[in-house]
């Protein structure tokens, strides 16, 4: 049986997680590698809105310099980040 946290409990945990861009960079790097090994050509990830936009722009620029195409979208509650290679 699966038990879910209440939304309020999830908000409390998230507020105290101390997540930064470096954690997301490491996870995104792992996703890119996993997808490439499976023959997939895109990686999608969601970034929390509390990350500074400048750090996300720097990440996008870094990936672009490595030859990736990046599509970044702003939603009301989160950022979405799509990474493609051709």
PyMOL Python script that loads the backbone (N, CA, C, O; Angstrom):
from pymol import cmd

cmd.read_pdbstr("""\
ATOM      1  N   UNK A   1       0.839  -1.174   0.000  1.00  0.00           N
ATOM      2  CA  UNK A   1       0.000   0.000   0.000  1.00  0.00           C
ATOM      3  C   UNK A   1       0.887   1.242   0.000  1.00  0.00           C
ATOM      4  O   UNK A   1       1.897   1.286   0.703  1.00  0.00           O
ATOM      5  N   UNK A   2       0.518   2.233  -0.774  1.00  0.00           N
ATOM      6  CA  UNK A   2       1.272   3.469  -0.878  1.00  0.00           C
ATOM      7  C   UNK A   2       0.590   4.547  -0.057  1.00  0.00           C
ATOM      8  O   UNK A   2      -0.624   4.731  -0.139  1.00  0.00           O
ATOM      9  N   UNK A   3       1.376   5.255   0.733  1.00  0.00           N
ATOM     10  CA  UNK A   3       0.848   6.373   1.515  1.00  0.00           C
ATOM     11  C   UNK A   3       1.427   7.673   0.990  1.00  0.00           C
ATOM     12  O   UNK A   3       2.638   7.778   0.795  1.00  0.00           O
ATOM     13  N   UNK A   4       0.594   8.642   0.765  1.00  0.00           N
ATOM     14  CA  UNK A   4       1.026   9.948   0.301  1.00  0.00           C
ATOM     15  C   UNK A   4       1.084  10.925   1.465  1.00  0.00           C
ATOM     16  O   UNK A   4       0.306  10.836   2.415  1.00  0.00           O
ATOM     17  N   UNK A   5       2.033  11.869   1.367  1.00  0.00           N
ATOM     18  CA  UNK A   5       2.070  12.978   2.307  1.00  0.00           C
ATOM     19  C   UNK A   5       0.925  13.918   2.005  1.00  0.00           C
ATOM     20  O   UNK A   5       0.442  13.978   0.874  1.00  0.00           O
ATOM     21  N   UNK A   6       0.494  14.644   3.000  1.00  0.00           N
ATOM     22  CA  UNK A   6      -0.474  15.701   2.713  1.00  0.00           C
ATOM     23  C   UNK A   6       0.270  16.836   2.005  1.00  0.00           C
ATOM     24  O   UNK A   6       1.491  16.943   2.123  1.00  0.00           O
ATOM     25  N   UNK A   7      -0.445  17.669   1.286  1.00  0.00           N
ATOM     26  CA  UNK A   7       0.174  18.791   0.581  1.00  0.00           C
ATOM     27  C   UNK A   7       0.879  19.718   1.563  1.00  0.00           C
ATOM     28  O   UNK A   7       1.955  20.236   1.264  1.00  0.00           O
ATOM     29  N   UNK A   8       0.290  19.928   2.716  1.00  0.00           N
ATOM     30  CA  UNK A   8       0.917  20.803   3.718  1.00  0.00           C
ATOM     31  C   UNK A   8       2.233  20.216   4.215  1.00  0.00           C
ATOM     32  O   UNK A   8       3.208  20.948   4.387  1.00  0.00           O
ATOM     33  N   UNK A   9       2.273  18.905   4.448  1.00  0.00           N
ATOM     34  CA  UNK A   9       3.514  18.253   4.867  1.00  0.00           C
ATOM     35  C   UNK A   9       4.584  18.362   3.785  1.00  0.00           C
ATOM     36  O   UNK A   9       5.757  18.585   4.085  1.00  0.00           O
ATOM     37  N   UNK A  10       4.177  18.205   2.529  1.00  0.00           N
ATOM     38  CA  UNK A  10       5.118  18.313   1.419  1.00  0.00           C
ATOM     39  C   UNK A  10       5.689  19.731   1.332  1.00  0.00           C
ATOM     40  O   UNK A  10       6.877  19.905   1.061  1.00  0.00           O
ATOM     41  N   UNK A  11       4.855  20.732   1.557  1.00  0.00           N
ATOM     42  CA  UNK A  11       5.317  22.122   1.530  1.00  0.00           C
ATOM     43  C   UNK A  11       6.347  22.382   2.623  1.00  0.00           C
ATOM     44  O   UNK A  11       7.346  23.064   2.396  1.00  0.00           O
ATOM     45  N   UNK A  12       6.099  21.838   3.799  1.00  0.00           N
ATOM     46  CA  UNK A  12       7.033  22.014   4.915  1.00  0.00           C
ATOM     47  C   UNK A  12       8.372  21.350   4.596  1.00  0.00           C
ATOM     48  O   UNK A  12       9.425  21.954   4.803  1.00  0.00           O
ATOM     49  N   UNK A  13       8.343  20.120   4.098  1.00  0.00           N
ATOM     50  CA  UNK A  13       9.577  19.422   3.744  1.00  0.00           C
ATOM     51  C   UNK A  13      10.339  20.171   2.658  1.00  0.00           C
ATOM     52  O   UNK A  13      11.560  20.312   2.737  1.00  0.00           O
ATOM     53  N   UNK A  14       9.633  20.645   1.659  1.00  0.00           N
ATOM     54  CA  UNK A  14      10.255  21.361   0.553  1.00  0.00           C
ATOM     55  C   UNK A  14      10.902  22.658   1.022  1.00  0.00           C
ATOM     56  O   UNK A  14      11.984  23.020   0.560  1.00  0.00           O
ATOM     57  N   UNK A  15      10.248  23.346   1.928  1.00  0.00           N
ATOM     58  CA  UNK A  15      10.770  24.620   2.430  1.00  0.00           C
ATOM     59  C   UNK A  15      12.085  24.439   3.177  1.00  0.00           C
ATOM     60  O   UNK A  15      12.893  25.365   3.233  1.00  0.00           O
ATOM     61  N   UNK A  16      12.309  23.268   3.747  1.00  0.00           N
ATOM     62  CA  UNK A  16      13.511  23.013   4.539  1.00  0.00           C
ATOM     63  C   UNK A  16      14.542  22.158   3.809  1.00  0.00           C
ATOM     64  O   UNK A  16      15.501  21.696   4.428  1.00  0.00           O
ATOM     65  N   UNK A  17      14.366  21.938   2.516  1.00  0.00           N
ATOM     66  CA  UNK A  17      15.246  21.039   1.763  1.00  0.00           C
ATOM     67  C   UNK A  17      16.577  21.681   1.393  1.00  0.00           C
ATOM     68  O   UNK A  17      17.542  20.966   1.126  1.00  0.00           O
ATOM     69  N   UNK A  18      16.655  23.006   1.370  1.00  0.00           N
ATOM     70  CA  UNK A  18      17.891  23.726   1.017  1.00  0.00           C
ATOM     71  C   UNK A  18      18.464  23.272  -0.323  1.00  0.00           C
ATOM     72  O   UNK A  18      19.651  22.961  -0.425  1.00  0.00           O
ATOM     73  N   UNK A  19      17.625  23.239  -1.333  1.00  0.00           N
ATOM     74  CA  UNK A  19      18.048  22.824  -2.662  1.00  0.00           C
ATOM     75  C   UNK A  19      18.680  24.002  -3.400  1.00  0.00           C
ATOM     76  O   UNK A  19      18.215  25.137  -3.299  1.00  0.00           O
ATOM     77  N   UNK A  20      19.744  23.713  -4.141  1.00  0.00           N
ATOM     78  CA  UNK A  20      20.373  24.757  -4.938  1.00  0.00           C
ATOM     79  C   UNK A  20      20.627  24.246  -6.349  1.00  0.00           C
ATOM     80  O   UNK A  20      20.392  23.074  -6.642  1.00  0.00           O
ATOM     81  N   UNK A  21      21.101  25.114  -7.209  1.00  0.00           N
ATOM     82  CA  UNK A  21      21.277  24.781  -8.623  1.00  0.00           C
ATOM     83  C   UNK A  21      22.269  23.636  -8.817  1.00  0.00           C
ATOM     84  O   UNK A  21      22.124  22.865  -9.766  1.00  0.00           O
ATOM     85  N   UNK A  22      23.263  23.504  -7.956  1.00  0.00           N
ATOM     86  CA  UNK A  22      24.248  22.429  -8.113  1.00  0.00           C
ATOM     87  C   UNK A  22      23.618  21.052  -7.978  1.00  0.00           C
ATOM     88  O   UNK A  22      24.015  20.119  -8.676  1.00  0.00           O
ATOM     89  N   UNK A  23      22.657  20.916  -7.103  1.00  0.00           N
ATOM     90  CA  UNK A  23      21.956  19.646  -6.965  1.00  0.00           C
ATOM     91  C   UNK A  23      21.196  19.326  -8.253  1.00  0.00           C
ATOM     92  O   UNK A  23      21.190  18.183  -8.711  1.00  0.00           O
ATOM     93  N   UNK A  24      20.564  20.335  -8.827  1.00  0.00           N
ATOM     94  CA  UNK A  24      19.808  20.118 -10.061  1.00  0.00           C
ATOM     95  C   UNK A  24      20.719  19.877 -11.252  1.00  0.00           C
ATOM     96  O   UNK A  24      20.375  19.112 -12.153  1.00  0.00           O
ATOM     97  N   UNK A  25      21.886  20.527 -11.264  1.00  0.00           N
ATOM     98  CA  UNK A  25      22.844  20.275 -12.345  1.00  0.00           C
ATOM     99  C   UNK A  25      23.300  18.825 -12.326  1.00  0.00           C
ATOM    100  O   UNK A  25      23.391  18.186 -13.374  1.00  0.00           O
ATOM    101  N   UNK A  26      23.582  18.311 -11.153  1.00  0.00           N
ATOM    102  CA  UNK A  26      24.026  16.915 -11.031  1.00  0.00           C
ATOM    103  C   UNK A  26      22.926  15.957 -11.484  1.00  0.00           C
ATOM    104  O   UNK A  26      23.196  14.981 -12.184  1.00  0.00           O
ATOM    105  N   UNK A  27      21.702  16.236 -11.088  1.00  0.00           N
ATOM    106  CA  UNK A  27      20.586  15.368 -11.482  1.00  0.00           C
ATOM    107  C   UNK A  27      20.332  15.455 -12.982  1.00  0.00           C
ATOM    108  O   UNK A  27      20.060  14.439 -13.621  1.00  0.00           O
ATOM    109  N   UNK A  28      20.415  16.649 -13.548  1.00  0.00           N
ATOM    110  CA  UNK A  28      20.216  16.814 -14.978  1.00  0.00           C
ATOM    111  C   UNK A  28      21.309  16.105 -15.766  1.00  0.00           C
ATOM    112  O   UNK A  28      21.028  15.479 -16.787  1.00  0.00           O
ATOM    113  N   UNK A  29      22.548  16.197 -15.303  1.00  0.00           N
ATOM    114  CA  UNK A  29      23.652  15.490 -15.964  1.00  0.00           C
ATOM    115  C   UNK A  29      23.385  13.988 -15.965  1.00  0.00           C
ATOM    116  O   UNK A  29      23.628  13.313 -16.964  1.00  0.00           O
ATOM    117  N   UNK A  30      22.891  13.473 -14.861  1.00  0.00           N
ATOM    118  CA  UNK A  30      22.561  12.053 -14.768  1.00  0.00           C
ATOM    119  C   UNK A  30      21.418  11.689 -15.719  1.00  0.00           C
ATOM    120  O   UNK A  30      21.466  10.655 -16.385  1.00  0.00           O
ATOM    121  N   UNK A  31      20.394  12.538 -15.779  1.00  0.00           N
ATOM    122  CA  UNK A  31      19.271  12.288 -16.690  1.00  0.00           C
ATOM    123  C   UNK A  31      19.717  12.278 -18.148  1.00  0.00           C
ATOM    124  O   UNK A  31      19.275  11.434 -18.928  1.00  0.00           O
ATOM    125  N   UNK A  32      20.589  13.209 -18.516  1.00  0.00           N
ATOM    126  CA  UNK A  32      21.091  13.259 -19.893  1.00  0.00           C
ATOM    127  C   UNK A  32      21.816  11.962 -20.231  1.00  0.00           C
ATOM    128  O   UNK A  32      21.590  11.375 -21.289  1.00  0.00           O
ATOM    129  N   UNK A  33      22.686  11.519 -19.332  1.00  0.00           N
ATOM    130  CA  UNK A  33      23.439  10.288 -19.581  1.00  0.00           C
ATOM    131  C   UNK A  33      22.517   9.070 -19.648  1.00  0.00           C
ATOM    132  O   UNK A  33      22.664   8.233 -20.538  1.00  0.00           O
ATOM    133  N   UNK A  34      21.570   8.964 -18.716  1.00  0.00           N
ATOM    134  CA  UNK A  34      20.641   7.834 -18.719  1.00  0.00           C
ATOM    135  C   UNK A  34      19.820   7.801 -20.009  1.00  0.00           C
ATOM    136  O   UNK A  34      19.636   6.741 -20.607  1.00  0.00           O
ATOM    137  N   UNK A  35      19.328   8.965 -20.434  1.00  0.00           N
ATOM    138  CA  UNK A  35      18.528   9.027 -21.657  1.00  0.00           C
ATOM    139  C   UNK A  35      19.362   8.686 -22.877  1.00  0.00           C
ATOM    140  O   UNK A  35      18.882   7.993 -23.774  1.00  0.00           O
ATOM    141  N   UNK A  36      20.588   9.153 -22.933  1.00  0.00           N
ATOM    142  CA  UNK A  36      21.457   8.856 -24.077  1.00  0.00           C
ATOM    143  C   UNK A  36      21.717   7.354 -24.168  1.00  0.00           C
ATOM    144  O   UNK A  36      21.716   6.796 -25.266  1.00  0.00           O
ATOM    145  N   UNK A  37      21.934   6.707 -23.057  1.00  0.00           N
ATOM    146  CA  UNK A  37      22.174   5.256 -23.052  1.00  0.00           C
ATOM    147  C   UNK A  37      20.955   4.477 -23.527  1.00  0.00           C
ATOM    148  O   UNK A  37      21.086   3.367 -24.041  1.00  0.00           O
ATOM    149  N   UNK A  38      19.765   5.059 -23.355  1.00  0.00           N
ATOM    150  CA  UNK A  38      18.534   4.408 -23.788  1.00  0.00           C
ATOM    151  C   UNK A  38      18.135   4.816 -25.205  1.00  0.00           C
ATOM    152  O   UNK A  38      17.108   4.370 -25.717  1.00  0.00           O
ATOM    153  N   UNK A  39      18.946   5.662 -25.834  1.00  0.00           N
ATOM    154  CA  UNK A  39      18.650   6.100 -27.188  1.00  0.00           C
ATOM    155  C   UNK A  39      17.665   7.243 -27.278  1.00  0.00           C
ATOM    156  O   UNK A  39      17.221   7.590 -28.373  1.00  0.00           O
ATOM    157  N   UNK A  40      17.319   7.827 -26.167  1.00  0.00           N
ATOM    158  CA  UNK A  40      16.384   8.951 -26.167  1.00  0.00           C
ATOM    159  C   UNK A  40      17.111  10.245 -26.509  1.00  0.00           C
ATOM    160  O   UNK A  40      18.310  10.374 -26.265  1.00  0.00           O
ATOM    161  N   UNK A  41      16.390  11.189 -27.067  1.00  0.00           N
ATOM    162  CA  UNK A  41      17.018  12.414 -27.536  1.00  0.00           C
ATOM    163  C   UNK A  41      16.638  13.657 -26.750  1.00  0.00           C
ATOM    164  O   UNK A  41      17.029  14.760 -27.134  1.00  0.00           O
ATOM    165  N   UNK A  42      15.905  13.521 -25.688  1.00  0.00           N
ATOM    166  CA  UNK A  42      15.528  14.702 -24.916  1.00  0.00           C
ATOM    167  C   UNK A  42      15.447  14.346 -23.442  1.00  0.00           C
ATOM    168  O   UNK A  42      15.183  13.203 -23.071  1.00  0.00           O
ATOM    169  N   UNK A  43      15.678  15.338 -22.626  1.00  0.00           N
ATOM    170  CA  UNK A  43      15.558  15.203 -21.182  1.00  0.00           C
ATOM    171  C   UNK A  43      14.645  16.323 -20.716  1.00  0.00           C
ATOM    172  O   UNK A  43      14.803  17.469 -21.138  1.00  0.00           O
ATOM    173  N   UNK A  44      13.709  16.009 -19.864  1.00  0.00           N
ATOM    174  CA  UNK A  44      12.808  17.005 -19.307  1.00  0.00           C
ATOM    175  C   UNK A  44      12.995  17.021 -17.812  1.00  0.00           C
ATOM    176  O   UNK A  44      13.059  15.964 -17.184  1.00  0.00           O
ATOM    177  N   UNK A  45      13.081  18.184 -17.237  1.00  0.00           N
ATOM    178  CA  UNK A  45      13.175  18.278 -15.798  1.00  0.00           C
ATOM    179  C   UNK A  45      12.392  19.488 -15.327  1.00  0.00           C
ATOM    180  O   UNK A  45      12.159  20.423 -16.094  1.00  0.00           O
ATOM    181  N   UNK A  46      11.997  19.470 -14.097  1.00  0.00           N
ATOM    182  CA  UNK A  46      11.257  20.581 -13.504  1.00  0.00           C
ATOM    183  C   UNK A  46      12.124  21.179 -12.410  1.00  0.00           C
ATOM    184  O   UNK A  46      12.665  20.469 -11.562  1.00  0.00           O
ATOM    185  N   UNK A  47      12.245  22.489 -12.448  1.00  0.00           N
ATOM    186  CA  UNK A  47      13.034  23.199 -11.452  1.00  0.00           C
ATOM    187  C   UNK A  47      12.093  24.041 -10.600  1.00  0.00           C
ATOM    188  O   UNK A  47      11.165  24.653 -11.127  1.00  0.00           O
ATOM    189  N   UNK A  48      12.321  24.079  -9.296  1.00  0.00           N
ATOM    190  CA  UNK A  48      11.440  24.891  -8.450  1.00  0.00           C
ATOM    191  C   UNK A  48      11.624  26.381  -8.736  1.00  0.00           C
ATOM    192  O   UNK A  48      12.711  26.821  -9.109  1.00  0.00           O
ATOM    193  N   UNK A  49      10.589  27.122  -8.564  1.00  0.00           N
ATOM    194  CA  UNK A  49      10.582  28.548  -8.888  1.00  0.00           C
ATOM    195  C   UNK A  49      11.492  29.362  -7.969  1.00  0.00           C
ATOM    196  O   UNK A  49      11.810  30.508  -8.285  1.00  0.00           O
ATOM    197  N   UNK A  50      11.918  28.792  -6.833  1.00  0.00           N
ATOM    198  CA  UNK A  50      12.756  29.574  -5.927  1.00  0.00           C
ATOM    199  C   UNK A  50      14.216  29.669  -6.387  1.00  0.00           C
ATOM    200  O   UNK A  50      14.979  30.453  -5.824  1.00  0.00           O
ATOM    201  N   UNK A  51      14.617  28.896  -7.389  1.00  0.00           N
ATOM    202  CA  UNK A  51      15.979  29.008  -7.907  1.00  0.00           C
ATOM    203  C   UNK A  51      16.130  30.334  -8.643  1.00  0.00           C
ATOM    204  O   UNK A  51      15.230  30.732  -9.382  1.00  0.00           O
ATOM    205  N   UNK A  52      17.256  31.023  -8.453  1.00  0.00           N
ATOM    206  CA  UNK A  52      17.460  32.295  -9.153  1.00  0.00           C
ATOM    207  C   UNK A  52      17.492  32.094 -10.665  1.00  0.00           C
ATOM    208  O   UNK A  52      18.160  31.190 -11.168  1.00  0.00           O
ATOM    209  N   UNK A  53      16.778  32.931 -11.370  1.00  0.00           N
ATOM    210  CA  UNK A  53      16.687  32.837 -12.818  1.00  0.00           C
ATOM    211  C   UNK A  53      18.058  32.970 -13.476  1.00  0.00           C
ATOM    212  O   UNK A  53      18.309  32.342 -14.504  1.00  0.00           O
ATOM    213  N   UNK A  54      18.932  33.763 -12.908  1.00  0.00           N
ATOM    214  CA  UNK A  54      20.280  33.938 -13.452  1.00  0.00           C
ATOM    215  C   UNK A  54      21.065  32.622 -13.434  1.00  0.00           C
ATOM    216  O   UNK A  54      21.816  32.339 -14.368  1.00  0.00           O
ATOM    217  N   UNK A  55      20.899  31.825 -12.389  1.00  0.00           N
ATOM    218  CA  UNK A  55      21.576  30.530 -12.316  1.00  0.00           C
ATOM    219  C   UNK A  55      21.046  29.577 -13.385  1.00  0.00           C
ATOM    220  O   UNK A  55      21.808  28.796 -13.955  1.00  0.00           O
ATOM    221  N   UNK A  56      19.754  29.637 -13.657  1.00  0.00           N
ATOM    222  CA  UNK A  56      19.173  28.787 -14.686  1.00  0.00           C
ATOM    223  C   UNK A  56      19.653  29.228 -16.066  1.00  0.00           C
ATOM    224  O   UNK A  56      19.924  28.392 -16.928  1.00  0.00           O
ATOM    225  N   UNK A  57      19.757  30.533 -16.272  1.00  0.00           N
ATOM    226  CA  UNK A  57      20.290  31.039 -17.541  1.00  0.00           C
ATOM    227  C   UNK A  57      21.740  30.588 -17.740  1.00  0.00           C
ATOM    228  O   UNK A  57      22.136  30.229 -18.849  1.00  0.00           O
ATOM    229  N   UNK A  58      22.522  30.610 -16.671  1.00  0.00           N
ATOM    230  CA  UNK A  58      23.911  30.143 -16.761  1.00  0.00           C
ATOM    231  C   UNK A  58      23.965  28.657 -17.110  1.00  0.00           C
ATOM    232  O   UNK A  58      24.806  28.240 -17.906  1.00  0.00           O
ATOM    233  N   UNK A  59      23.087  27.864 -16.527  1.00  0.00           N
ATOM    234  CA  UNK A  59      23.022  26.437 -16.842  1.00  0.00           C
ATOM    235  C   UNK A  59      22.652  26.242 -18.308  1.00  0.00           C
ATOM    236  O   UNK A  59      23.243  25.412 -18.999  1.00  0.00           O
ATOM    237  N   UNK A  60      21.684  26.999 -18.774  1.00  0.00           N
ATOM    238  CA  UNK A  60      21.271  26.917 -20.172  1.00  0.00           C
ATOM    239  C   UNK A  60      22.426  27.274 -21.102  1.00  0.00           C
ATOM    240  O   UNK A  60      22.647  26.596 -22.105  1.00  0.00           O
ATOM    241  N   UNK A  61      23.162  28.332 -20.776  1.00  0.00           N
ATOM    242  CA  UNK A  61      24.308  28.746 -21.590  1.00  0.00           C
ATOM    243  C   UNK A  61      25.391  27.673 -21.598  1.00  0.00           C
ATOM    244  O   UNK A  61      25.995  27.406 -22.636  1.00  0.00           O
ATOM    245  N   UNK A  62      25.636  27.060 -20.447  1.00  0.00           N
ATOM    246  CA  UNK A  62      26.638  25.995 -20.349  1.00  0.00           C
ATOM    247  C   UNK A  62      26.269  24.815 -21.248  1.00  0.00           C
ATOM    248  O   UNK A  62      27.121  24.283 -21.960  1.00  0.00           O
ATOM    249  N   UNK A  63      25.006  24.411 -21.213  1.00  0.00           N
ATOM    250  CA  UNK A  63      24.560  23.299 -22.043  1.00  0.00           C
ATOM    251  C   UNK A  63      24.604  23.656 -23.527  1.00  0.00           C
ATOM    252  O   UNK A  63      24.951  22.817 -24.358  1.00  0.00           O
ATOM    253  N   UNK A  64      24.258  24.888 -23.859  1.00  0.00           N
ATOM    254  CA  UNK A  64      24.308  25.339 -25.252  1.00  0.00           C
ATOM    255  C   UNK A  64      25.739  25.299 -25.774  1.00  0.00           C
ATOM    256  O   UNK A  64      25.970  24.900 -26.915  1.00  0.00           O
ATOM    257  N   UNK A  65      26.698  25.706 -24.953  1.00  0.00           N
ATOM    258  CA  UNK A  65      28.113  25.659 -25.353  1.00  0.00           C
ATOM    259  C   UNK A  65      28.574  24.230 -25.588  1.00  0.00           C
ATOM    260  O   UNK A  65      29.497  23.996 -26.369  1.00  0.00           O
ATOM    261  N   UNK A  66      27.943  23.277 -24.922  1.00  0.00           N
ATOM    262  CA  UNK A  66      28.293  21.865 -25.099  1.00  0.00           C
ATOM    263  C   UNK A  66      27.591  21.247 -26.303  1.00  0.00           C
ATOM    264  O   UNK A  66      27.781  20.065 -26.590  1.00  0.00           O
ATOM    265  N   UNK A  67      26.773  22.044 -27.018  1.00  0.00           N
ATOM    266  CA  UNK A  67      26.126  21.571 -28.223  1.00  0.00           C
ATOM    267  C   UNK A  67      24.681  21.140 -28.072  1.00  0.00           C
ATOM    268  O   UNK A  67      24.084  20.651 -29.032  1.00  0.00           O
ATOM    269  N   UNK A  68      24.106  21.309 -26.898  1.00  0.00           N
ATOM    270  CA  UNK A  68      22.721  20.936 -26.667  1.00  0.00           C
ATOM    271  C   UNK A  68      21.798  22.083 -27.067  1.00  0.00           C
ATOM    272  O   UNK A  68      22.189  23.250 -27.057  1.00  0.00           O
ATOM    273  N   UNK A  69      20.574  21.726 -27.415  1.00  0.00           N
ATOM    274  CA  UNK A  69      19.524  22.710 -27.606  1.00  0.00           C
ATOM    275  C   UNK A  69      18.673  22.680 -26.344  1.00  0.00           C
ATOM    276  O   UNK A  69      18.267  21.613 -25.883  1.00  0.00           O
ATOM    277  N   UNK A  70      18.409  23.844 -25.797  1.00  0.00           N
ATOM    278  CA  UNK A  70      17.684  23.936 -24.539  1.00  0.00           C
ATOM    279  C   UNK A  70      16.406  24.728 -24.752  1.00  0.00           C
ATOM    280  O   UNK A  70      16.412  25.800 -25.356  1.00  0.00           O
ATOM    281  N   UNK A  71      15.330  24.187 -24.252  1.00  0.00           N
ATOM    282  CA  UNK A  71      14.062  24.907 -24.265  1.00  0.00           C
ATOM    283  C   UNK A  71      13.643  25.102 -22.813  1.00  0.00           C
ATOM    284  O   UNK A  71      13.458  24.143 -22.065  1.00  0.00           O
ATOM    285  N   UNK A  72      13.501  26.349 -22.442  1.00  0.00           N
ATOM    286  CA  UNK A  72      13.192  26.711 -21.068  1.00  0.00           C
ATOM    287  C   UNK A  72      11.831  27.392 -21.043  1.00  0.00           C
ATOM    288  O   UNK A  72      11.575  28.302 -21.832  1.00  0.00           O
ATOM    289  N   UNK A  73      10.967  26.961 -20.151  1.00  0.00           N
ATOM    290  CA  UNK A  73       9.635  27.547 -20.037  1.00  0.00           C
ATOM    291  C   UNK A  73       9.348  27.902 -18.583  1.00  0.00           C
ATOM    292  O   UNK A  73       9.755  27.200 -17.657  1.00  0.00           O
ATOM    293  N   UNK A  74       8.646  28.994 -18.411  1.00  0.00           N
ATOM    294  CA  UNK A  74       8.261  29.448 -17.083  1.00  0.00           C
ATOM    295  C   UNK A  74       6.782  29.172 -16.891  1.00  0.00           C
ATOM    296  O   UNK A  74       5.947  29.623 -17.675  1.00  0.00           O
ATOM    297  N   UNK A  75       6.467  28.434 -15.852  1.00  0.00           N
ATOM    298  CA  UNK A  75       5.087  28.165 -15.486  1.00  0.00           C
ATOM    299  C   UNK A  75       4.780  28.995 -14.243  1.00  0.00           C
ATOM    300  O   UNK A  75       5.659  29.661 -13.696  1.00  0.00           O
ATOM    301  N   UNK A  76       3.554  28.948 -13.814  1.00  0.00           N
ATOM    302  CA  UNK A  76       3.181  29.731 -12.638  1.00  0.00           C
ATOM    303  C   UNK A  76       3.923  29.266 -11.385  1.00  0.00           C
ATOM    304  O   UNK A  76       4.282  30.080 -10.534  1.00  0.00           O
ATOM    305  N   UNK A  77       4.148  27.963 -11.275  1.00  0.00           N
ATOM    306  CA  UNK A  77       4.720  27.416 -10.049  1.00  0.00           C
ATOM    307  C   UNK A  77       6.093  26.791 -10.204  1.00  0.00           C
ATOM    308  O   UNK A  77       6.739  26.485  -9.202  1.00  0.00           O
ATOM    309  N   UNK A  78       6.561  26.592 -11.438  1.00  0.00           N
ATOM    310  CA  UNK A  78       7.842  25.931 -11.650  1.00  0.00           C
ATOM    311  C   UNK A  78       8.414  26.327 -12.996  1.00  0.00           C
ATOM    312  O   UNK A  78       7.727  26.922 -13.826  1.00  0.00           O
ATOM    313  N   UNK A  79       9.687  25.989 -13.204  1.00  0.00           N
ATOM    314  CA  UNK A  79      10.349  26.137 -14.490  1.00  0.00           C
ATOM    315  C   UNK A  79      10.452  24.750 -15.117  1.00  0.00           C
ATOM    316  O   UNK A  79      10.697  23.771 -14.411  1.00  0.00           O
ATOM    317  N   UNK A  80      10.272  24.654 -16.411  1.00  0.00           N
ATOM    318  CA  UNK A  80      10.538  23.382 -17.083  1.00  0.00           C
ATOM    319  C   UNK A  80      11.735  23.576 -18.004  1.00  0.00           C
ATOM    320  O   UNK A  80      11.935  24.647 -18.576  1.00  0.00           O
ATOM    321  N   UNK A  81      12.505  22.541 -18.130  1.00  0.00           N
ATOM    322  CA  UNK A  81      13.786  22.584 -18.807  1.00  0.00           C
ATOM    323  C   UNK A  81      13.873  21.367 -19.701  1.00  0.00           C
ATOM    324  O   UNK A  81      13.916  20.243 -19.202  1.00  0.00           O
ATOM    325  N   UNK A  82      13.900  21.560 -21.004  1.00  0.00           N
ATOM    326  CA  UNK A  82      14.025  20.463 -21.954  1.00  0.00           C
ATOM    327  C   UNK A  82      15.392  20.556 -22.624  1.00  0.00           C
ATOM    328  O   UNK A  82      15.786  21.628 -23.083  1.00  0.00           O
ATOM    329  N   UNK A  83      16.107  19.457 -22.682  1.00  0.00           N
ATOM    330  CA  UNK A  83      17.437  19.413 -23.286  1.00  0.00           C
ATOM    331  C   UNK A  83      17.380  18.425 -24.450  1.00  0.00           C
ATOM    332  O   UNK A  83      16.973  17.275 -24.282  1.00  0.00           O
ATOM    333  N   UNK A  84      17.791  18.885 -25.628  1.00  0.00           N
ATOM    334  CA  UNK A  84      17.750  18.048 -26.832  1.00  0.00           C
ATOM    335  C   UNK A  84      19.141  17.948 -27.433  1.00  0.00           C
ATOM    336  O   UNK A  84      19.952  18.865 -27.300  1.00  0.00           O
ATOM    337  N   UNK A  85      19.407  16.854 -28.083  1.00  0.00           N
ATOM    338  CA  UNK A  85      20.599  16.736 -28.906  1.00  0.00           C
ATOM    339  C   UNK A  85      20.184  16.088 -30.212  1.00  0.00           C
ATOM    340  O   UNK A  85      19.304  15.228 -30.247  1.00  0.00           O
ATOM    341  N   UNK A  86      20.827  16.511 -31.275  1.00  0.00           N
ATOM    342  CA  UNK A  86      20.471  15.993 -32.615  1.00  0.00           C
ATOM    343  C   UNK A  86      21.634  15.218 -33.168  1.00  0.00           C
ATOM    344  O   UNK A  86      21.555  14.696 -34.280  1.00  0.00           O
TER     345      UNK A  86
END
""", "prot")
cmd.dss("prot")
cmd.show_as("cartoon", "prot")
cmd.util.cbc("prot")
cmd.orient("prot")
